[in-house]
């Protein structure tokens, strides 16, 4: 998994509450085995019109969304079923972080284990960020994981909190198993020293 230290990107606003995992990646696409290809189906039912063409009004279909690495979402993002595919679809579409007032617990944990940073900010900060992004869709935001801050222009950085172990894994670019394997020699030495107990 790539290291996540600092991300600067414009953001796509999707300020809807209770966006569930079936909306993020509809169930009919769960049979796919290529994680990156799942990005093609991100919000599939919302991105298309009944005739199958793209809905030009959906935020991810707008030209201003091209190249965005940050999604601005509403509260309780990622609720519903516990499908890890929702995180894979977001990452496959190029997103590295989601900023929202709150996240469903299972989605947040799946995101952290797959290198997608879920940043929870208070409602008033989300409203401010959304207002500024809607006024300037190419406005850059900077997420600094080491400092646990979100910066927008000359505004003072906004603090956020992340689980310390998850933060360490993201900064080092390892998942939980990768973190354990980095200490394989120490684990083996401990087991050898205590083998007779």
C-alpha positions as CSV (number, residue, x, y, z in Angstrom):
1,X,0.0,0.0,0.0
2,X,1.4,3.5,-0.9
3,X,2.5,5.8,2.0
4,X,0.1,8.6,2.8
5,X,1.8,11.6,4.2
6,X,0.5,14.7,2.5
7,X,-2.1,15.2,-0.2
8,X,-2.9,18.4,-2.1
9,X,-5.8,18.2,-4.5
10,X,-9.0,19.9,-5.5
11,X,-12.2,18.1,-4.1
12,X,-15.5,16.9,-5.5
13,X,-18.5,17.9,-3.3
14,X,-21.1,15.2,-2.7
15,X,-22.8,16.7,0.4
16,X,-25.4,14.0,0.9
17,X,-26.0,12.3,4.3
18,X,-26.3,8.6,4.7
19,X,-24.6,7.6,1.4
20,X,-24.6,3.8,1.8
21,X,-22.2,1.3,0.3
22,X,-24.7,0.0,-2.2
23,X,-24.9,3.5,-3.6
24,X,-21.1,3.8,-3.7
25,X,-20.8,0.4,-5.5
26,X,-24.0,-1.3,-6.5
27,X,-24.2,-5.0,-5.6
28,X,-24.2,-6.2,-9.3
29,X,-20.5,-5.1,-9.5
30,X,-19.3,-7.1,-6.5
31,X,-18.3,-10.1,-8.6
32,X,-15.4,-8.2,-10.1
33,X,-11.9,-9.2,-8.9
34,X,-9.9,-6.3,-10.2
35,X,-9.9,-3.6,-7.4
36,X,-8.8,-0.8,-9.6
37,X,-11.5,-1.6,-12.3
38,X,-14.2,-1.0,-9.6
39,X,-13.6,2.7,-10.0
40,X,-15.4,2.6,-13.3
41,X,-18.6,1.6,-11.4
42,X,-18.3,4.2,-8.5
43,X,-21.8,5.6,-7.9
44,X,-22.9,3.8,-11.1
45,X,-26.7,4.3,-10.5
46,X,-26.3,8.0,-9.7
47,X,-23.9,8.8,-12.5
48,X,-26.1,7.6,-15.3
49,X,-29.5,8.6,-16.7
50,X,-32.3,6.0,-17.5
51,X,-31.0,5.8,-21.1
52,X,-27.6,4.8,-19.9
53,X,-25.9,8.1,-20.7
54,X,-23.9,10.0,-18.1
55,X,-25.9,12.5,-16.0
56,X,-24.1,15.9,-16.6
57,X,-25.4,17.2,-13.3
58,X,-23.8,14.5,-11.1
59,X,-20.8,16.0,-9.4
60,X,-18.3,13.3,-10.4
61,X,-19.3,13.7,-14.1
62,X,-18.5,17.4,-14.2
63,X,-15.2,18.5,-15.8
64,X,-14.1,20.1,-12.6
65,X,-14.0,16.7,-11.0
66,X,-11.3,15.4,-13.3
67,X,-8.2,14.5,-11.3
68,X,-9.7,15.2,-7.9
69,X,-8.3,13.0,-5.1
70,X,-10.6,14.2,-2.3
71,X,-14.3,13.6,-1.9
72,X,-16.3,15.9,0.3
73,X,-19.3,14.0,1.7
74,X,-22.2,14.3,4.1
75,X,-22.6,12.7,7.5
76,X,-22.7,8.9,8.1
77,X,-20.8,8.3,4.8
78,X,-20.4,4.6,3.9
79,X,-23.3,3.3,6.0
80,X,-25.1,0.1,5.1
81,X,-23.5,-3.3,4.3
82,X,-19.9,-3.9,5.2
83,X,-18.6,-4.3,1.7
84,X,-14.9,-3.5,1.3
85,X,-15.6,-3.0,-2.4
86,X,-16.9,0.5,-1.6
87,X,-13.4,1.5,-0.6
88,X,-11.9,-0.2,-3.6
89,X,-14.3,1.6,-5.9
90,X,-13.3,5.0,-4.4
91,X,-9.6,4.2,-4.6
92,X,-10.0,2.8,-8.1
93,X,-11.6,6.1,-9.2
94,X,-8.5,7.9,-7.9
95,X,-9.7,9.1,-4.5
96,X,-7.2,9.1,-1.6
97,X,-9.3,10.8,1.0
98,X,-12.9,11.4,2.0
99,X,-13.8,14.4,4.2
100,X,-17.1,14.1,6.0
101,X,-18.7,15.0,9.3
102,X,-18.9,11.3,10.2
103,X,-18.4,7.8,8.8
104,X,-20.0,4.5,9.4
105,X,-17.6,2.5,11.6
106,X,-17.1,-0.5,9.2
107,X,-16.5,1.8,6.2
108,X,-14.0,3.9,8.2
109,X,-12.1,0.7,9.3
110,X,-12.1,-0.7,5.7
111,X,-10.8,2.6,4.4
112,X,-7.9,2.8,6.8
113,X,-6.9,-0.8,6.1
114,X,-6.9,0.0,2.3
115,X,-5.0,3.3,2.3
116,X,-8.1,5.6,1.9
117,X,-8.0,8.3,4.5
118,X,-11.4,9.1,6.2
119,X,-11.1,12.6,7.6
120,X,-13.9,13.6,10.0
121,X,-14.4,17.3,10.5
122,X,-17.1,19.2,12.5
123,X,-20.2,20.3,10.6
124,X,-19.3,23.9,10.7
125,X,-15.9,23.2,9.1
126,X,-17.5,21.0,6.4
127,X,-20.0,23.7,5.6
128,X,-17.1,26.2,5.2
129,X,-15.1,23.9,3.0
130,X,-18.1,23.0,0.8
131,X,-19.0,26.7,0.4
132,X,-15.4,27.5,-0.7
133,X,-15.2,24.5,-3.0
134,X,-18.6,25.2,-4.6
135,X,-17.4,28.8,-5.3
136,X,-14.1,27.6,-6.7
137,X,-14.2,23.9,-7.9
138,X,-10.5,23.9,-8.5
139,X,-9.6,25.2,-5.1
140,X,-6.8,23.1,-3.6
141,X,-7.0,21.5,-0.2
142,X,-4.0,20.0,1.6
143,X,-4.4,17.1,4.0
144,X,-1.3,16.6,6.2
145,X,-1.6,13.3,8.0
146,X,1.6,13.8,10.1
147,X,0.1,17.0,11.5
148,X,-3.5,15.8,11.3
149,X,-4.6,19.0,9.5
150,X,-6.6,20.1,6.5
151,X,-5.5,23.4,5.0
152,X,-7.4,25.6,2.5
153,X,-5.7,28.6,1.2
154,X,-4.7,31.2,3.8
155,X,-7.2,29.9,6.4
156,X,-5.7,28.5,9.6
157,X,-5.4,24.7,9.3
158,X,-8.3,22.6,10.6
159,X,-7.3,19.8,13.0
160,X,-8.7,16.3,12.8
161,X,-8.0,13.1,14.7
162,X,-7.2,9.6,13.4
163,X,-6.5,6.4,15.3
164,X,-2.8,6.5,16.2
165,X,-2.1,2.9,14.9
166,X,-4.0,3.5,11.7
167,X,-2.1,6.8,11.2
168,X,1.2,5.1,11.7
169,X,0.4,2.3,9.2
170,X,-0.7,4.9,6.6
171,X,2.4,7.0,7.1
172,X,4.6,3.9,6.7
173,X,2.5,2.5,3.8
174,X,1.7,-0.8,5.4
175,X,-1.5,-2.6,6.4
176,X,-1.8,-4.4,9.7
177,X,-0.2,-7.5,8.4
178,X,2.6,-5.6,6.8
179,X,3.2,-3.8,10.1
180,X,3.5,-7.2,11.9
181,X,5.8,-8.6,9.2
182,X,8.2,-5.6,9.6
183,X,8.8,-7.0,13.2
184,X,9.1,-10.6,12.1
185,X,12.7,-10.9,13.4
186,X,11.8,-9.5,16.8
187,X,8.8,-11.8,17.0
188,X,10.9,-14.8,16.1
189,X,13.6,-13.8,18.7
190,X,10.9,-13.5,21.4
191,X,9.4,-16.9,20.5
192,X,12.8,-18.5,20.5
193,X,13.6,-17.0,23.9
194,X,10.3,-18.2,25.4
195,X,10.1,-21.6,23.6
196,X,10.6,-23.6,26.8
197,X,7.9,-21.9,28.8
